[in-house]
Amino acid sequence: MKPKSNDPNDPGLLEFLEDIIGTSRFKEEIDQIEADYDRVADTKKEKWERMKYSETELKKLDEVKDEAIQFVRREKEMYQFKNTLFQIDKWRCEGKLKRRAEKIKNSEIKIKELKEKYNLKRKENEAFERKFYELKERDFQIEKRMKKLKQSYSVIQEKDEKLQIDRKFQITNEVKYQVNLIGGVVFQNNGLLGAAKGAGKAVSGYHSKKLRDRKTAASERRNGN
């Protein structure tokens, strides 16, 4: 008798003992479990083979993996370096912006001061301008008054000249009358009469010279004005 037989018509020792013990009733279940075990073992073997193949392929990819990791590390370092440069540039720009802001603030203060000075100067200029126009108007009024005074002076001068001529004529006539009167009553001597006439001419010359001096002085005053 065989220890174990797979033929149902020719049982072996194991099958014989199972019939005696009564475990043959579990045979189908055991067969099912063995079939499941075989199937799981086949699946395990397949998975194991696939894992081994994957490990082999993975080992082939180690070099590429290392290159990729190195590339990522370099990219990381590059980005860190770029970030450091960016932070440095940012710090510099912030410093420049701060300095520019201070300059702008100082410029605004200076502009405000200049505006205040400008407004002050403008007010002073307006005051000077008003004073200038006032003085200009005053000068115009003075000039206008001077023209009127010159016109009045010219009229007075003409009247004075006329009066001087009339006075000269009157004095001449009066001297002639006195000379004629004295010559006819007291003096019959021609020499004395001639002396009287000479005195009349001297008086007339004196008044003429005085009149010329007044005209000259008036002309000089007009030229001076």
ABEGO torsion letter per residue (X at the ends): XBABBABAABBBAAAAAAAAAGAAAAAAAAAAAAAAAAAAAAAAAAAAAAAAAAAAAAAAAAAAAAAAAAAAAAAAAAAAAAAAAAAAAAAAAAAAAAAAAAAAAAAAAAAAAAAAAAAAAAAAAAAAAAAAAAAAAAAAAAAAAAAAAAAAAAAAAAAAAAAAAAAAAAAAAAAAAAAAAAAAAABABAAAAAAAAAAAAAAAAAAAAAAAAAAAAAAAAAAAX
